[in-house]
Amino acid sequence: MKFGIFYEHQLPRPWSGGAEQRLFNEALDQVELADKLGIDYAWEVEHHFLEEYSHSSAPEVFLAACSQRTKNIRLGQGIRQVIPQYNHPARTAEVIATLDLVSNGRVDFGTGESSAELELGAFGIEVSKKRKIYMEATEQICNILAMDPYPGFKGQYFEMPCRNLVPKPVQRPHPPVWVACSQRETIRMAARMGIGALTFAFVDPLEAQSWVDEYYSIIKSEECVPIGHAINPNICMVSSFSCHHDRETAVQRGLHGFEFFGYALGSLYGFGEHKPGRTDLWEEFNRVRVPQIEKEVADYATPLTAARGGIGTPDDLRGHLRKFEQCGVDQVTFIQQAGMNRHEDICESLEIFASEVMGEFKEREAEREEKKLKELGPYLEAAMARKVKMSVPADEDIPTYMALGRRITEEAKDEPSIYEKPVSAG
């Protein structure tokens, strides 16, 4: 099983001068440390206007900075908003390709559409159509990345003429594609499209088993028709995270931030209301949730729920992660930067995890991956055969475009001069 770290860049109020700069610099330090420790992935989300919950509106910039401070860790856009009103598909393809180049081929391309009114409303995206727009855009981004040239497309929600993407990504035909999944139906959709499932839902390992089984059963079935030019059969699940040799310390350091993560997510996506620049989620959270959290921290010896299973001692985490491994989960990604969780505590947790927990899973990973791909091989080949690919145009069918200056000159030749124009009577 592989492991990742996940960033929303959370910054609860009140905000002091330099707080955002410090937040980003500490996150860069954490990714650099994770790379040195042998953690496999760093995922960075894209969100807009979700104050306190996510100050991460330009993940490609952060990941580009990460690429220059790391050597091995894979850099995941987890996710990039692919609907054209957020990001034109050609611009998304350019960003992914460029990031893949500067990272020496370490990019994973997570896709998504968002379910937050603050984002959707700001960009004029119709909620009822967003899934269809997402599907169309994702397929065309993969085509733009893979084809030479891209023949052009006129769809229901997106169109552009024939162009050839430059630069091209290192990973061909394109980096591995994923989709953010918060509901079981989206996991089914991921499997039907032949892409990885980034499951941002906190599920019990017993429930995870059914999710994994269903995902891979669809991958193996005729329902799987790849949306991209390669299949990425992987399922990743998120977990809380705070590791210390003393369980009470781990809970004190990590539970409060993790609870804020859940509260802010629920408020912005589900039950809350928000006044831009004025709503104070941190104050709301502390008023509503802190008394209960304080009781849980005081009673730290009580086993935590499955969602909080990543908070505890190395032995606690080992038992928690073994359950996911036994379910067939390919990757567990930790939510370590949440609420007011301190940079120093996050780094110490990562170091303890890497030195005392991660090793046994790493030892089994290569054999597990080889066995999985061998089993899936015939199914993946059959799925790729079902894909109806966009045709690369023959050379004679590729349109020719005249430079603007020349076109203006040519058009001017056809315009009569002022001396040739007829003079109107009167």
N, C-alpha and C positions, 0 to 999 in steps of 0.2 A: 504494500500500500504506500502511496505517495502522500506527501504533506505540503500544505501551503499556508500562507498567511494572507489575510484579507484586509483591505483598507477602504473605509468610507471617508476617512479624515474627519472624524467627529470632533466637534468643538462646542461643548455646552456653554451657555452664557453663565456669568457675565464675561464679555470679551475685553481683554486688556491689550494695550499697544504691543505689537510684535507677537501676539499669540498665534496667528496663522503661520507666520514665518517659522516660529519655533516648532509648530506642529509638523510642518512639512520637512524641516531639517531632521527632526527626531525620527520621522518615518523613513527617511532615506538612510539614517544610521541603522535602523532596525532591519531594513532590507539587506543592507550590506552585511550585517551580522548574520542574518538568516542564510545568506549565500555561503559565508565562511563555515557555518555549522552544517551545511549539507541539506538544508530544507529545499524542496523541489520547486515550489511555485510562490510567486508574489502576485496577488490579484488586486487590481485597482478598479474601482467602480467609476461610472460617469453618472452624475446627478446634477440637476440644476435647481437652484433656489430653495433647496431643502435645508434651511438654516438649522444649525446645531447638529442635525443628523448626518449631513454629508457635505463637506466643503471640497468636493472633488468634481469640478466641472470640466477639467482638461486632463484626463488621465494619461493621454499620450505624452504630455510634457513631463509629468512625474515619472512615467515609465522610461522615458528617454534618459532622464537623469539617473534612474536606477541602473540602466544599461551600462553606464560609464563607471559605475562603482561596484559592479559585480561581474562574475565570470561564468557562472554555471546555472544559477537559478533562472527558471523560465518566468517570463513576464507576461501576465495575462491581463487583457482588457476584460475585466469581469464586472460589468460589461461595457461595450460601447453602444450608445443609442444609435440604431441604424435607420430609423425612419427618416425619410428625406428632409422633413422640416427641422429635425435636429441637426443632421449631418448628411449632406449630399452623398449618395453612394460612391461616386468617383472620389470624393474627398476622403471618405472612409477607407477606400482601397489604397489611396496614396499614403495615408497615415500608417496603415497596417504594414505596407510594403517598406516604408522608410524606417519604421521602428524595427522591423525584422532585420534590416540591413545594419543599423547602428548597434543592434544587440547580437550580431553574428548568428542570426537564425534562432532566437529564443522566444519568439512571440507566440502566444495563444490568443485567438480571436474570439472573445466572448461577445455574444450579441444579445440585444434586448430591446424592449419597447416602452417600458415604464408603466406604472399604474397609479402614478401620483398626479392629482389634479394640478398642483403647482407647476409641474413640468408640462404636462399635456396641454393645459390651457394656455400657458405662456407661448407655446409654439403653434397654437391653433390646430391641434391634432384631434380629430374626432374619435372619441373612445370606441364607438361602435365599429369603426373601420381599422383600428390600429393593428390588429392581428393580421389582417389581409395585407396592409401596407408593409408590415414587418416581413412577411413571407416573400413578397415581391422584391423588396429591397435587399434582403439577405441573399437570395438567389443571384441577383444581378451583381452584387458586390463580389461574390465568388467568381462569377463570370469575368468581371473586369480584372480581377487579380490573376486569373488563369489563362486568359485568351490573348492572342497576339495576331491581329488587333481584336479589340472588342467590337463586334459588328454593329453595335447600336441596338436600341430597344425602345419600343413604345408600348407601355403597359397601361394599366388602369390608374396607377398612382405615380408612376415615374417614367420618364423618357429622357433619352440623350442620344446624340448621333454617334457614328463610328469614331472611335478614338483608340489610341494605343497607350496603355498605362506605362508610365515611367516614374520612378524606378520600379523594377520587378522585385518581389520578395525573394529572400534566400531560400525559404522552404517552398518547394514546388509540389503540386500546383498552387497551393496557398497554405498558410499556417492552419493548424487544427482549429476547427470551428466548434463553438459551444453556444448554448443558450441558457439564460437565467431562468430557473424554474422555482416558483414558490407554491405551485399546485401540482397535483398528480397528473392532471391532464397535460400540463406543459412537458412533463417528463415523457409522456406517451408521444407528444409531438416531436420532441427531440429524437426519440428512437425512430419515428417514422421518417424523419429528415436525415438520419444517419449522422447526427452530431452529438457532441458531449452534453451532458446535463449537469449544469451548475445548480444544485438544489439549495436554494436559500430558504429552507424550511427546516425547523429543528424537530427531528423525528426520533422516536425511540428506535434502537437497533432492530427490534422485532418488526416494527413497521418498515424500517429500511429494507429488510429482507424482501418484502412484497414489492416495494418500489424497484429494487434492483432486478428481481426476477422478471417483472413485467417489462422493464426497459430492455433487457437482453432477449426476452422472448420475441419482442417486436423487431429488434435488430436482426434476428434470425428468420423473420417471416417475410412474406411477400409485401407486407405493409411498408417495409423499409425501402424508400426510393430517395437516394441522396439528393440533398439540395445543393451540395457543393460538388467539387471534383475529386474529393477524397472523403472517406468515412473516418470519423473520430469516435470510436466506441468506448466511451468512458463516462462514469458517473461519479460526481464529486458531491460530498455532503459537508455542510458547515457544522462547526462545533464551538461552544464556548471554550475559553482557554485561560487558565492561570495555574501555574505549576510551582509548588514549593514543597520542601520536605515536611513542613508543618501544615496540616490541612487548614487549620484556622487562619493562618497567614494567607494561604492561597485564596480562601474564600473572601477574606477582608480586602484583598488586593483586586480581585476580579469580579465578584458577584455584582457589586453595585454598578459597575460600568456595563456589564452584560445586561442587567435588568433595564438600564437606561436605553441601551440599543433596542431592546424589544419594545419598550414603551414608546420611544420616538417613532419607530417603524409603524407601530399600530396607530399612533395619532395621525401621522402624515398620510398613511395609506388607507386607514380604516375608519376610526371613530372620531377623530379630532377636527378642529377648525383652526385656521392659521391666518394671522394678520401680518403681512410682510413687514419685517423690521421691528416688530413689537412683541409677538408671541414669545413667551419664555418657556420652552419645553423643559428645561432643567428645573425651573421652579415648580412647574406643574408636577413633574415626576417626583420630586422630593416631597411635595405635599401629599401625593397620593400613595406612593410606593415605599418610601423610606421606613416608616414604622414596621411594615411587614418584613422588609429586608433585614433590619436590625435584629428582629426576632430570629430570622433564619441564620444570620451570622453568629448570634449568641448560641444557637443550637447547632453549631457546625458539625457535630458528630453524627447528626442525622443524615442518612444518605441523600445526596442531591438527586433531583429529577434527571431524566435522560438528557434534557436540553442543557443541563448544567454539568453534565458528566465530564466535561473537559476542565473542570475546576477542582483541584485537589492535589494529592501527593503524586509522585511518579507511579506508584502502584495503582492509584485510582485511575490515572490516565491510561496506564497500560491495559487495565481491565476494560475500560470504556472503549478503547481503540480496537482491541481484539474482537469485540463484538461486531464492529463495523467491518473489520477484515473478514470475519467469518461469513458475513452477509454478502461478500463480493463487492463491496464499495472499493472503487479504484483510488480515490483520494479523499482525505479529510483536510479541510481548510479551516484554520483557526481564526476566530474573531477575537483578537487580542487588543486591538486599539479601539476602545469603546468608552463612552462616558468620560470620566476623569481618570481613567487608568494611567498610571505614571510610566513614563518612558523607562526609568530604571528598573521598575518591576517587570515590565514586558520583556526587557532584555534578559533579566535573570531567569524568568520563566522559560524563555527560548533556550538558554544555555543548559538549564537543568533537563529540559525535555530532550534536547539533542544528545546529551551525554549519557542519560540514564534510561530513556524510553525508546527513542527512534531506532536504535541499532538493530533490535530484533526484527523490526518490520522491514528495514532495509535489506537484511540478510535474505528475506523470503521474496523480495520484490521481483528480482530478475527472473526467477523461476516461475513465479505466478504470472508475470506478464507474458513470458514466452508460451506458457501453457494456454493462456487465454487467447492469444492471437492465433495459435495453431488451431484451436477449436473453432474460432470464428472465421478463419480464412475462407472456406468455401462459401459461407453465408455472405461475407463482405464482397466477394467476387460476384456472386449472383445479384446482390443489391446494385453494384455498380453497372452491371449489364442492363438493369431495368431503367437506369437513368436515361432520359432523352436529353441529349446535350445540344446546346446551341451550336450551330454550324459556323466554323471559321470561314469567312468569305474568300472566294477565289480572288487572285490578284486583280483580275480585270473587273471584279465587282466592288473593290474597295474604292469609295469615292475619293475624289481629289478636291482639295480645298485651296482656293486662291488666297494668298496673303492679303491682308486688309488694305495695305497701301496700294498694291497692284489693282485690287478690285475697285478702289476709289478712282484710280487713274483711268481704268477701263470704262467705268461708268461715266466719268467726266467726258471721255471721248464721244460718247453717244449723246451727250447733252449739247444742244446748239449754243453757240456763244451769244452774248447779249446783242452782237451785231447781226446775228442770223435770225434772232427771234422776231416773229411778226409784231409790228407795232399796232396796238389796238386803235380803232378809230375813235375820234372824239376828243 
